[in-house]
Amino acid sequence: MNQLENYLYDPAKCSLAESLYKALAVVAEGTLPPDIDLLVCFKALEQPPEKSLGDYALPCFRFAKALKKIPNQMAEELKRELDASSNPWIGSVILKGAFLNIFTNQKEVSKNIIPLLINGEGYKLLSSHSTNNKTKVMIEFSQPNTHKEFHVGHGRNVCLGDSLCRIFAYNGFNVIPVNYIGDEGTHIAKCLWAVEHYTGEPLTEKVENKAEWLGQRYVEANSKLKDADDEKKIQYNIEISAILKAIENKSGKYYESWKITRQYCLDDFSRIYNWLDVHFEHYFYESEVSVASQQIVDEYIAKSLFVEDNGAFGFDMSDKKLGFFMARKSDGSTPYVTKDLALARVKFNDFDIDRSIYVVGSEQIFHFKQLFYALEQMGFEQAKKCYHLSYGLVVRPEGKMSSRAGNSITFLQLINIVVDEVKIYLEKYKDEWDNARLEDTAHKLAVGAIKYGMLQADPNKEIVFDPKEWVSFEGNSGPYLMYSYARTQSILIKAKELGVELSLAHLDLLVHESERDLMRHLYDFNQTVLYACENYKPSTIANHLFFTCKAYNRFYNEVSVMKAETEDLRAARLALLNAFGNTLKKGLYLLGITPPEKM
């Protein structure tokens, strides 16, 4: 197998690695050490932090040590060989001490990259990765609780999970997107208890956002419990426990009420997923793994993994500084983490997955450390391929939101706020566009504004909820990127109306610095998507697209496309414009965004 088979997304680097390997063989005057091969040469070529330092940088220390040479001398000899190699990708090699800074030949870049981005083949280079093609990855995300509102924090989870699914699929993995719904537990019993005592407008089909209505009852239950005296608090908790028991026993009026209200919430969740264009291959439910979680405890008690400790069962994880892992409480119930054990076994055995990714907030970091270590001790090989993508909260300017406290912004409220902002911008088109187009454009802009707002920050960082900034058509925002895309389409449509066609015949005319800069951003697109996949960071794609758009705007302002000096140059610039538009659209797709074709 060719060592560089999985790196063809970077043809310049592959070619440079081959020339470097040959150069090293010449400098070594014989056989190279066994630890120096083509892949080592490929990985030795780095991308400098500043474009003024070249497209690739080569530190020569490792090779100097291997060949017993002084690093500066090693660099000089390699430069001589690379200069003499006649590699078409090499524009120039600059010697800087023990480093070589390599600038690629812009004509070779344009000739190789632009055709692939126009015909779409450039976006398939990562999907043919031989190992990834054999790897089944389950990505679990969203995980809302029924009987609570779907708030903006859930929105960040959905946007992250959906984007990860798209990114992993682009990189050739077999992806299974799944959701795990919290549809049982004390919070539901509290909600139904509050519903029974509620004297306001009842929950009927007329209520538009039923999950939000039920979430308000949950808040009221917590408030009532908090304000109650000790005697009433005991009475209330007895009543709530009775409701919980009825749901778990699957009988009686509370169970019937649970079924109806649960479905209301699931329907509301589906509306949000459809609005966001998010899809799941499978749904898991907490209520479906309750029995299995008890069975798994019994099974591993019999295998002596779980042992008794003051009436509870679990095992000591102090060797990993994770304390005591409690699989069953002293009252006989199983905590949430035990249900995750049962669910993980279903994932491994029934779906035969190789990797399991959980998109869950950073407050659950300890939970997943315990879970993964427990799975490892239970003998699941896949436990080593489990990953918790934690993310920071979405907060209001005044601080954290909480459904328990009732100060969270629901996701449906967020949608309405953003749609209203977008419609103000689109007001100027109301006499030009029909209503269907206005609604479709408003929807796409609103979805793009929300998703980009959720994804452009590093997952570990908190997001301060600011809908006006998200909807802005200037700066690092979804609408700014979507507008950049629409502008390219406008130019291409105008060219077509004038009978002007793009052409690949004269790409060597693209020599302006702004053209070089834009092409480099397009060239780096696949590398960026690969990095985003390896590091679980859609934010790197978002920010790369932003800087690509800035490079495009510089190109647009510094050179003329339709009024280029010659017809050949105009045709070449239209090709570059087309490649940019296609890449931006593909990148937005990986973020879950579909831009309008016209704005």
C-alpha positions in Angstrom: 0.0 0.0 0.0 1.2 3.5 -0.8 2.0 5.1 2.5 0.4 8.4 1.4 -2.8 6.7 0.1 -4.9 8.4 2.8 -3.3 11.9 2.3 -4.2 12.6 -1.3 -6.3 15.6 -0.1 -2.9 17.4 0.1 -1.3 16.7 -3.3 1.4 19.4 -2.9 2.5 18.0 0.4 2.5 14.4 -0.9 4.7 15.5 -3.9 7.0 17.5 -1.6 7.3 14.4 0.7 8.4 12.3 -2.2 11.0 14.9 -3.3 12.2 15.2 0.3 12.6 11.4 0.6 14.7 11.3 -2.6 16.7 14.3 -1.4 17.5 12.6 1.9 18.6 9.5 0.1 21.1 11.6 -1.9 22.3 13.4 1.2 22.7 10.1 3.0 24.9 8.8 0.2 23.2 5.4 0.5 20.4 3.7 2.4 18.3 5.8 4.8 17.8 4.7 8.4 14.7 2.4 8.8 12.9 5.1 10.8 13.0 7.5 7.9 10.3 6.7 5.4 7.8 8.5 3.1 5.2 9.0 5.8 7.8 10.5 8.2 8.8 13.0 5.4 5.1 13.9 4.9 4.5 14.5 8.6 7.7 16.5 8.9 6.3 19.2 6.6 4.5 21.7 8.7 2.2 24.6 8.0 3.8 27.8 9.2 1.8 30.1 11.6 2.1 33.0 9.1 1.6 32.8 5.4 4.6 35.1 4.9 6.8 32.2 6.1 5.7 30.0 3.2 3.1 27.3 2.5 5.1 24.6 4.2 8.0 24.7 6.7 10.6 21.9 7.2 12.5 21.7 10.4 15.7 19.7 9.7 16.7 18.7 13.2 15.3 15.2 13.1 16.9 14.4 9.8 20.2 15.9 10.8 20.3 13.7 13.9 19.4 10.6 11.9 22.2 11.3 9.3 24.7 12.7 11.9 24.9 16.1 10.4 24.7 19.7 11.7 21.1 20.9 11.4 22.0 24.1 9.4 24.2 22.0 7.0 21.4 19.5 6.6 19.0 22.3 5.6 21.5 23.7 3.1 22.0 20.3 1.4 18.2 19.5 1.3 17.6 22.9 -0.2 20.1 22.2 -2.9 18.5 18.9 -3.8 14.9 20.3 -3.7 15.9 23.2 -5.9 17.3 20.7 -8.4 14.4 18.3 -8.2 12.2 20.1 -10.8 9.1 19.4 -8.7 6.4 21.4 -10.3 4.8 22.2 -6.9 7.8 24.0 -5.7 7.8 27.8 -6.3 10.8 28.6 -4.1 12.7 27.2 -1.1 14.0 29.8 1.4 16.7 28.8 3.8 16.3 30.0 7.4 18.9 28.5 9.6 17.9 24.9 10.2 14.5 25.5 8.6 13.3 25.4 5.0 10.4 27.6 4.1 8.7 26.3 0.9 6.4 28.4 -1.2 4.2 26.4 -3.7 4.0 27.2 -7.4 0.7 29.1 -7.7 0.1 27.9 -11.2 0.4 24.3 -10.1 -2.1 24.9 -7.2 -4.7 26.5 -9.5 -4.3 23.8 -12.1 -4.8 21.0 -9.6 -7.3 22.5 -7.1 -9.8 24.6 -9.1 -11.0 21.9 -11.5 -11.6 19.5 -8.6 -13.7 22.1 -6.7 -15.8 22.9 -9.7 -16.6 19.2 -10.6 -17.0 18.2 -7.0 -14.3 15.5 -6.9 -12.2 17.6 -4.5 -14.9 17.1 -1.8 -14.6 13.3 -2.1 -10.9 13.0 -1.3 -11.3 12.4 2.4 -14.3 10.0 2.1 -12.1 7.3 0.5 -10.0 6.8 3.6 -9.6 3.0 3.8 -9.7 2.7 7.6 -12.5 5.2 8.1 -14.7 3.4 5.6 -14.6 0.3 7.8 -15.3 2.2 11.0 -18.9 2.5 12.4 -19.3 5.6 14.6 -22.4 6.2 16.7 -22.9 9.9 17.6 -25.4 10.5 20.4 -26.7 14.0 20.7 -29.6 16.2 21.7 -30.9 14.1 24.7 -33.7 16.4 25.8 -35.9 15.5 28.8 -39.6 15.2 28.2 -41.9 17.4 30.3 -39.3 20.2 30.1 -38.9 22.9 27.5 -36.3 22.6 24.8 -34.0 25.5 25.7 -31.1 27.2 23.9 -28.6 24.9 25.6 -30.2 22.0 23.9 -29.9 24.0 20.7 -26.1 24.1 21.1 -26.0 20.3 21.6 -28.1 19.6 18.5 -26.0 21.9 16.3 -22.8 20.3 17.5 -24.0 16.8 17.1 -25.5 17.3 13.7 -22.4 19.0 12.4 -20.2 16.2 13.8 -22.3 13.7 12.0 -21.8 15.5 8.7 -18.1 16.0 9.3 -17.4 12.4 10.2 -19.4 11.2 7.1 -17.3 13.6 4.9 -14.2 11.9 6.3 -15.5 8.5 5.2 -16.9 7.1 8.5 -20.1 5.1 8.6 -22.1 7.4 10.9 -25.2 6.5 13.0 -26.8 9.6 14.5 -28.9 8.8 17.6 -30.9 10.5 20.2 -31.4 9.5 23.9 -34.6 10.9 25.3 -35.0 11.3 29.1 -38.6 10.2 29.4 -38.7 9.0 33.0 -37.6 10.2 36.5 -38.4 12.4 39.3 -38.7 15.6 37.2 -41.6 14.0 35.3 -43.4 13.0 38.5 -43.0 16.6 39.8 -44.4 17.9 36.5 -47.5 15.6 36.6 -48.0 16.4 40.2 -48.1 20.1 39.4 -50.4 19.5 36.4 -52.9 17.8 38.8 -52.9 20.8 41.1 -52.9 23.4 38.3 -55.9 25.7 38.2 -55.1 27.7 35.1 -55.7 27.0 31.4 -55.6 23.2 31.0 -53.3 21.4 28.5 -55.3 20.8 25.4 -54.6 20.5 21.7 -55.0 24.3 21.4 -51.8 24.8 23.4 -49.2 25.4 20.7 -45.9 24.6 22.6 -46.9 21.8 24.9 -43.4 20.9 26.1 -43.0 24.5 27.1 -46.3 24.4 29.0 -45.2 21.3 30.8 -41.9 22.8 31.6 -43.6 25.7 33.3 -45.5 23.2 35.5 -42.1 21.6 36.5 -40.8 25.1 37.5 -44.0 25.6 39.6 -43.5 22.2 41.3 -40.0 23.1 42.3 -41.1 26.5 43.6 -43.9 25.0 45.6 -41.6 22.4 47.2 -39.0 25.1 48.0 -41.6 27.3 49.8 -43.3 24.5 51.7 -42.9 24.0 55.4 -41.3 20.7 56.6 -44.7 18.9 57.1 -46.1 19.9 53.7 -42.8 19.1 52.0 -43.0 15.5 53.4 -46.5 15.2 52.1 -45.7 16.6 48.7 -42.7 14.2 48.3 -44.9 11.2 49.2 -47.4 12.3 46.5 -44.6 12.7 43.9 -43.1 9.4 44.8 -46.5 7.7 44.3 -46.7 9.2 40.8 -43.2 8.1 40.0 -44.0 4.5 41.2 -47.2 4.5 39.0 -45.2 5.5 35.9 -42.5 2.8 36.6 -45.2 0.2 37.2 -46.9 1.2 33.9 -50.4 1.3 35.3 -53.0 3.8 36.6 -54.1 7.3 35.6 -50.7 8.8 36.1 -49.2 6.3 33.7 -51.9 7.2 31.1 -51.2 10.9 31.7 -47.4 10.2 31.2 -48.0 8.5 27.9 -50.1 11.4 26.5 -47.9 14.2 27.8 -44.7 12.4 26.8 -46.0 12.2 23.2 -46.8 15.9 23.2 -43.1 16.6 24.1 -41.8 14.2 21.5 -44.0 15.9 18.8 -42.7 19.3 19.9 -39.1 18.0 19.7 -39.7 16.7 16.2 -41.0 20.1 15.0 -37.7 21.6 16.2 -35.5 18.9 14.5 -37.5 19.3 11.3 -37.1 23.1 11.4 -33.3 22.7 11.9 -33.0 19.9 9.2 -31.6 17.5 11.8 -32.3 13.8 11.5 -31.6 10.7 13.6 -31.3 7.2 12.5 -32.5 5.8 15.9 -34.1 7.0 19.1 -33.2 5.5 22.5 -35.5 6.1 25.5 -34.5 6.1 29.2 -37.7 4.2 30.0 -36.6 1.4 27.7 -33.3 0.7 29.6 -34.6 0.8 33.2 -35.1 -3.0 33.5 -31.9 -3.7 31.6 -30.0 -1.5 34.0 -31.1 -3.6 37.0 -30.2 -6.8 35.0 -26.7 -5.6 34.2 -26.1 -4.9 38.0 -27.2 -8.4 38.9 -25.0 -9.9 36.1 -21.9 -8.1 37.3 -22.6 -8.8 40.9 -22.5 -12.5 39.9 -19.2 -11.8 38.1 -17.8 -10.1 41.3 -17.2 -6.8 39.6 -19.9 -5.0 41.6 -19.6 -5.5 45.3 -21.8 -4.3 48.3 -20.9 -1.2 50.2 -23.4 -0.2 53.0 -26.3 -1.6 51.0 -25.3 -0.1 47.7 -23.5 -2.0 44.9 -20.6 -0.8 42.7 -16.8 -0.8 42.7 -13.9 1.2 43.8 -12.4 3.5 41.1 -10.0 5.3 43.4 -7.1 4.0 41.3 -8.3 6.4 38.6 -9.3 9.1 41.2 -12.9 8.5 40.4 -14.2 7.5 43.8 -16.8 4.8 44.3 -18.8 3.9 41.2 -22.4 3.3 42.4 -24.3 1.0 40.1 -27.2 0.4 42.5 -28.3 2.6 45.4 -29.1 1.2 48.8 -32.8 1.7 48.2 -32.6 -0.7 45.2 -32.9 2.0 42.4 -30.3 2.5 39.8 -28.7 5.9 39.1 -28.6 7.5 35.7 -25.0 6.2 35.0 -26.2 2.6 35.3 -28.8 3.2 32.6 -25.9 4.5 30.4 -24.1 1.2 31.0 -27.2 -0.7 29.8 -27.5 1.6 26.8 -23.8 1.3 25.9 -24.2 -2.5 25.8 -27.1 -2.1 23.4 -25.0 0.1 21.2 -22.0 -2.2 21.2 -24.0 -5.5 20.8 -27.0 -4.6 18.7 -25.5 -1.9 16.5 -21.9 -3.4 16.3 -20.3 0.0 16.5 -16.6 0.6 16.7 -16.7 4.1 18.2 -19.2 5.9 20.4 -19.3 9.7 20.8 -21.5 11.4 23.4 -22.3 15.1 22.9 -23.1 16.2 26.5 -22.5 19.4 28.5 -19.3 19.9 30.5 -21.1 19.4 33.8 -21.1 15.6 33.0 -17.3 15.2 32.6 -17.0 13.1 35.8 -20.0 11.0 34.9 -18.5 9.9 31.6 -15.1 9.3 33.1 -16.8 6.8 35.5 -18.9 5.4 32.7 -16.0 4.7 30.3 -13.8 3.2 33.0 -16.7 1.0 34.2 -17.3 -0.3 30.6 -13.6 -1.0 30.3 -13.7 -3.1 33.5 -16.8 -4.9 32.2 -14.7 -6.1 29.3 -16.0 -4.0 26.4 -13.2 -3.4 23.9 -15.1 -0.4 22.4 -14.8 1.4 25.8 -11.4 2.7 24.7 -13.1 4.2 21.6 -15.7 6.1 23.6 -15.5 9.9 23.6 -17.3 12.6 25.5 -17.5 15.8 23.6 -18.2 18.3 26.4 -19.3 21.8 25.7 -19.8 25.0 27.6 -23.2 26.5 28.5 -25.2 29.0 26.5 -25.6 31.9 29.0 -27.5 35.1 29.2 -25.4 38.3 29.6 -26.5 38.2 33.3 -25.4 34.6 33.8 -26.5 31.0 33.7 -29.9 29.8 32.6 -31.8 27.0 34.4 -35.1 25.2 33.7 -35.4 24.5 37.4 -35.3 28.2 38.1 -37.5 29.1 35.1 -35.2 31.7 33.6 -34.1 29.8 30.5 -34.9 31.0 27.0 -36.7 28.2 25.2 -35.4 27.2 21.8 -38.8 28.1 20.2 -38.4 31.6 21.7 -35.0 31.8 20.2 -36.4 30.8 16.8 -39.0 33.5 16.9 -36.5 36.2 18.0 -34.1 35.4 15.2 -36.8 35.0 12.5 -38.2 38.4 13.5 -34.8 40.0 13.2 -34.2 38.3 9.8 -37.6 39.5 8.5 -36.7 43.1 9.3 -33.7 42.7 7.0 -35.9 41.1 4.3 -38.5 43.8 4.5 -36.8 45.6 1.5 -37.7 42.7 -0.8 -41.4 42.4 0.1 -42.4 44.1 -3.2 -39.9 42.1 -5.3 -40.3 38.6 -4.0 -43.4 36.4 -3.5 -44.3 35.2 0.0 -43.0 31.7 -0.5 -39.5 33.0 -1.4 -39.6 35.5 1.5 -40.5 32.7 4.0 -37.9 30.2 2.6 -35.1 32.8 2.7 -36.1 33.9 6.2 -36.0 30.3 7.3 -32.6 29.6 5.8 -31.1 32.8 7.2 -32.6 32.1 10.7 -31.3 28.5 10.7 -27.9 29.6 9.5 -27.7 32.4 12.0 -28.5 30.1 15.0 -26.3 27.2 13.9 -23.3 29.4 13.1 -23.8 31.3 16.4 -23.8 28.0 18.2 -20.8 26.5 16.3 -18.3 29.3 15.6 -17.0 29.2 19.2 -14.8 26.4 20.5 -17.0 23.8 22.1 -15.3 24.2 25.5 -16.2 27.9 25.7 -19.4 29.4 27.0 -21.6 31.2 24.5 -23.2 34.5 25.5 -26.6 34.5 23.9 -26.8 37.5 21.5 -29.3 37.1 18.7 -28.7 40.5 17.2 -25.0 39.7 16.7 -25.9 36.3 15.2 -28.2 37.9 12.7 -25.7 40.6 11.7 -24.6 40.7 8.0 -21.2 42.0 9.1 -18.5 40.2 11.0 -18.2 36.6 12.0 -21.8 35.5 11.5 -23.9 33.0 9.6 -25.7 35.7 7.5 -22.3 37.2 6.5 -21.1 33.9 5.1 -24.5 33.2 3.4 -24.5 36.7 1.8 -20.9 36.0 0.5 -22.2 32.8 -1.1 -25.3 34.6 -2.6 -23.1 37.3 -4.1 -21.0 34.7 -5.9 -24.1 33.2 -7.4 -25.3 36.6 -8.5 -22.1 37.2 -10.4 -22.2 33.7 -12.0 -25.8 34.2 -13.1 -25.1 37.6 -14.5 -22.1 36.1 -16.5 -24.4 33.3 -17.8 -27.0 35.9 -18.9 -24.3 37.8 -20.8 -23.1 34.5 -22.5 -19.8 34.6 -20.6 -18.5 31.1 -19.5 -15.9 30.2 -17.0 -12.9 28.3 -18.3 -10.1 26.1 -17.0 -7.9 26.7 -19.9 -6.1 29.8 -18.5 -5.8 29.2 -14.8 -2.1 30.1 -15.0 -3.3 33.8 -15.3 -4.4 33.8 -11.7 -1.2 35.4 -10.3 -2.5 38.3 -8.2 -1.7 38.1 -4.5 -5.4 38.2 -3.6 -6.0 35.3 -5.9 -3.1 33.3 -4.4 -4.5 34.0 -0.9 -8.0 32.9 -1.8 -6.7 29.7 -3.5 -4.7 28.8 -0.4 -7.8 29.0 1.7 -9.6 26.8 -0.8 -6.7 24.4 -0.9 -6.7 24.1 2.9 -10.4 23.3 3.2 -10.0 19.5 3.3 -7.1 19.8 5.8 -9.4 22.0 8.0 -12.3 19.5 7.8 -9.9 16.6 8.7 -8.7 18.6 11.8 -12.3 19.3 12.8 -13.0 15.6 12.7 -9.9 14.5 14.6 -10.5 17.2 17.3 -14.3 17.2 17.4 -14.4 20.9 16.6 -16.8 22.2 14.0 -15.6 25.7 15.1 -12.4 25.2 13.1 -14.6 24.9 9.9 -16.7 27.9 10.9 -13.7 30.1 11.4 -11.9 28.8 8.3 -15.0 29.7 6.2 -15.0 33.2 7.8 -11.4 33.8 6.8 -12.0 32.3 3.4 -14.9 34.8 2.9 -12.6 37.7 4.0 -10.0 36.5 1.4 -12.8 36.4 -1.2 -13.9 39.9 -0.3 -10.3 41.1 -0.6 -10.1 39.4 -4.1 -13.5 40.9 -5.1 -12.3 44.4 -4.1 -8.8 44.3 -5.5 -9.5 42.7 -8.9 -12.4 42.8 -11.3 -14.1 39.6 -12.4 -16.5 40.8 -15.1 -14.3 43.7 -16.2 -11.0 41.7 -16.2 -8.3 43.0 -18.6 -8.8 40.0 -21.0 -11.5 37.5 -21.8 -9.2 34.6 -20.7 -8.5 36.3 -17.4 -12.3 36.9 -16.9 -13.0 33.2 -17.6 -10.2 32.1 -15.2 -11.5 34.4 -12.4 -15.1 33.1 -12.9 -13.7 29.6 -12.4 -12.0 30.7 -9.1 -15.3 32.4 -8.1 -17.2 29.1 -8.8 -14.7 27.1 -6.8 -15.0 29.5 -3.9 -18.9 29.3 -4.0 -18.8 25.5 -4.1 -16.4 25.3 -1.2 -18.3 27.8 0.9 -21.6 25.9 0.2 -20.0 22.6 1.1 -18.5 24.1 4.3 -21.8 25.5 5.3 -23.4 22.1 4.7 -20.9 20.6 7.2 -22.2 23.1 9.7 -25.8 22.1 8.9 -26.5 25.4 7.0 -28.2 25.7 3.5 -27.6 29.2 2.2 -30.2 31.0 0.0 -29.1 31.2 -3.7 -30.2 34.8 -3.9 -30.3 37.6 -1.3 
